[in-house]
Amino acid sequence: MRAWKYRDLRILAYHRVVTVTDARTFDFDLDLVSASAEQFREQMLLLKQRFVPMRLGDVVTAMEAGQGLPAGAVVVTFDDGYDDNYHVAYPILRELDLPATFFVSTGHVDSGRPYDYDWLVHMVLRTTASRLHIPELGLDLPLPEERIGRRQLAGEILNRLKALQAVIQSALLARLAADLDVPMTGAHPACQPMSWDQLREMHAAGFEIGSHGVNHRMLAKLPQSELESELRDSKATLERELGGAATLISYPVGGDAAFDERVVQATIAAGYRAGCSYISGTNPMPSANRYALYRLPVEREMSAGWFASMLTLPELMSYPTVSRIT
């Protein structure tokens, strides 16, 4: 009944689909695990049975034409481009014949290196150092011995780190890797992006591949020339590697401090047709702002009932957005 009354668009936001058998031994950011394989299959079956899954590109075409969407329209999206998207999510989506859009950071696909924010969590969890010194954040304290304390501390650092300008973030992370003696020397099997061959296979199978920048940097934290380069270069790389026009983007991090009107105007100028945020909510159709599309984050703690309730009554059951604008 709600879907027929409001006719708004739900866009689901996933990161990783990984079955974590023991959270105590998982060496990376648990908050980026959206679902286990079993949870994801169950969620996709629900979409297939009760909603109308759509390609984001088809939604954007309708928005450009000022047209509405079917009641219960839902889009499935993934951010970053972890290789579990290929190994776990892609086979399930293909089997169930469901569309999805994968937003990838092209620099990480090129290099195979882990994602910086996830590596920060890994460093804090794995270091043998006894003390943590981050003057940019006003931190100088002993590292907790227990892993749960380290994970909480890593989450606090990440939250505060994202308030800094991008160049300061990069320098801080590079220095911290040296201080904690956990260097990023190359690919890590538990935290690596998809390859171009994998993305080409998915693209050929009909899945949309969009931009998530080059280096997963918060676009609003960049000077104008670097902002434009992130948008332009990621688009050009996608088009060269996959063929066809790359016209969809998800702003890295995507919260209220990660993109702004300057970013939106640069996105339009670079030739993108739509941009997804990580601000929680649904999109009124056909009047939604297609360069600031809201999404509904999917998190690993969600039971089947919670997931169904979020889709049915997102105003009550979705995760609130964490504001970083002060």
N, C-alpha and C positions, 0 to 999 in steps of 0.2 A: 504493500500500500504506500509506503514511504517513497519507493522508487517511482511510482506512477505520479505522485504528487509533486516531487521536487525535480526529477529528471537531471540530477547532478551526476558528474563523472567521478568515479573513484579510481585513483591510480595507486597501486600497491608498490611499496619501495622495499626491495630486498637487497642484501649484500651477499652474504655467504650462505650456502646450503651445505652444512657439514653435520655429520652425526658425531657429536662429542660424547665419547663413552665415559670420560672422567674429567670433569671441569677442573679438578685440582692439578692435572698434569698438562692441560692445554696451555701452550706457550705464547698464545697471541690474544688479541682483544676479543673476549667473549661477547661484547656488545655488538660486534659485527656479524655474529652468527644469527641469521634470521630464522632458520629452521633446520631440523634434521631432514634426512631424505624421506623418512616416514611422514613427518609433519607436512612437508612440502607436497607430497603426493596427495595427502588427505585434503589439503587446502585447494589444490588445483582441481580435484574432483568436485569439491563444493562449487567452485567457480563454474565449472562445466555444467553442473546440474541446475544451478539456481540463478546464474547471472549471465551476462552477455559479454564474454571476453572479446576485446577489440585490439587491433594494432594501433599504436600511438599515432602513426602517420595517417591512418584513416580518420582518427579523431581530429587531428589538426586540419585535415582537408575539410571536414564538416564545420569546424570552427571558422576557418577562413571564409566559408560560404554562408556563415550565419545560420547553419542548420542545427537542429537538435539531434540527440542521440537516442537509441532505444532505452527503454526503462531497464535499469540494472546494468548499464555499461560499466565495464571494469577493464583497466589496463594493468598488465604486469610488467614491472621494470626492475632492473638490477643495476646497482652502482659499483664502480671500481673495475670489475673485470677479473675477479678471482677465478682460478682454473677449476674450482669446484662447480662454477656455473656451467662449465662444459661437461665435466665428468658426472655430475649429479642432476642438476636442474634441467639441462638441455634434453637428455634422454626422456625424462618424465614429461616435459612439455611436448616433445615430438610424439611420444606414444599417445598422449591424450589429445593431440591436435589442437594445442592452445598457442596463441601468439604471445610474444614477449619482446621487450626492447632491452638491450644490454648496453649500458653506457660505460665506456672503457677509457682509461688514461693511456694515451698512445705511447708516451715515453716509457711507461712501465712495460707495455707489450713489447716495445723495441728491445729493452734491456733485460727483461725478465726479473728485475730486482723487486724486492718486497716494497710494500707501501709504507711510507715514512711514519705515519701515525701508528700503524700496527707494529712497526719495528720498535717504536718507543716503548710500547707495552712489553714487547719481548725483551728489550734491554733491561727494564726495571725488574722483570721477573727472573731473568737469567744471570744477571751480573753477580760476581763474587765480591764486588766492592762493598764496603761497609757504610759509606756515606754518600749522600746525594747533594750536589751543590749546583743550583741553577739561579745565579744572581738576577737574571732577567725576570724571574718570577718571584724573587725574594725568598727562595728556598735554600736552606742549608740545614740538613737534618740527617740523622742516622736512618739507614734503610731498615724497614721491618724485617725480622727474620721469617715470619710466617708469610706464605704466599698470598693469603687473602688480604693481608695488610698491604703488601706490595701492589696487588691488583687495584685496591682502592686508591692508593697513592698515584698509580699510573693514570687512573681515570681523572683524578683531580688535576694532574699535570696537563693532560690532554685538553681538558676544559679551559684551563687558563692559557695554554699555549695558543689556542685558536683566536684569542683576543689580540695577538701580536701581529705586526706586519709580516708578510710572507718571507721577506729576506731575513728577518730576525728569526723566524721559525726555522728556516733552513740552516742557518748558522748554528743555532742552539742545538738542533738535532745532530749535526755533524760533530760538534764538540762533545756532546754527551756520549756519542758512540765511542769516542776515544777515551773519555774519562772513565766510562764504565767497562771499557775493554770488551765491547760486544760490537765489533765492526760489521758493517753491511758489505760483505765481500762479493756478493752475487746472489743467485737464486737460492731460495729456501723452499724445500718441498712442501712445507705446511703453510706457506704464505707466498704464493707466486701468482702472477697474472696468466691469463690465457695467452696462447701463441697466435700469431697471424694465421697459421694453418687451421687452427681450431676455429677462429673467428670466420675465416673464409668458408669453412664447412657449414657453420651455423647460418651465415648470411645466405649461402646458396640454398639452404633448406627453408628460407623465407623469414628468418628472424631478423629484426631490425638491430643494427649496431649504431649507436650514437656516440657523441663526444662526451668525455668527462675531463676535458682539458688534456694537456700534455703530461704534466708532472703532479697532478692532483693538488694543485695549489688553490687557496681561497682567492677567487678572482677579485673580490672587492678589496683585498689586502695588497694588490699589485699596482705598481705605477702603470700609466696608460699604455706605454709601449709594450710592456710585458703582458698585460691583460690582452691586448690585441694579438700578440704573438701566440699566446695559449689558445685562443679561439681559432685563429687562422691556421696555425700549424697542425693542430689536432684534426681539424676538418680536412685539410689537404692530405694528411697521412691516411685517414680513413678512406678517402676517395681513391687514392693511389693503390692502397692495399686491397680494397674490397670492390672497387668499381661502383659507379653510380654516385649520386649526390648524397652527402652526409648533411642532414638538415635538422637533426634533433640533438639537444644537449641537456645534460643534467649538471647543474652547477656544483662543483666539488664542495663537500660539506653541506652546502645548500640551505643553511639556516639563515636567519635574518641578518647576520653579520657577514655572510659569505657572498651575497650578491646585492646589488642596489641598482638605481636607475642608470648609473654610469655603465655598469656591467650589461644591463638590458640593452642599452643603446648600442654598445659595442657588439653584442650578440646579433642584433638585427643587422648592423652594418656588415658583419662577417658572412651573412647569408643564411643564418639559421631560421627555421620556421617556428620553432617553439623551444621553450626551456623549462625544465622541471626543477623545482626547489625541493628542500627537505622540510618544508613547513607543513605541519599536519593539518589536514582538512580535505574537503571535497571541492569540486569545481562546478559552479552553477553554469548550466548550458542554456543557450550558446554564448553567454556573455562573459565567460571566464577570461582572465588575462592569460593568453597562451605563452607568454614569456615569464610567467611566475606561477606555473601550475603547482597546486598543492598535491601532496601525496600522503598516504597512510602507511607509516612504518610498520613492518612486520618484524616481531622480535621472538627469540627462541623460547621465551617463557609462555607464549600464547598457547593455550589449549585449543582444541577444535571448537569448543563452545565460544571462547573469547574471540577467536578469529571470525566465526560466523556472526557474532554480535557486533563486532567492529564494522563489518560490511553492511549489516542491517541498520545499525544506529551509530554511525561514526561520530556523531556529535557527543555521544555519551561514553563510547567504549574505545576510542583511539588514544594513542599516546599523545600527551601535550607536547608542544614545541618548546625546546629549551632556548630562551632568548639570550643572546650574547651581546646585544646592543646595550651600552650603559650610558 
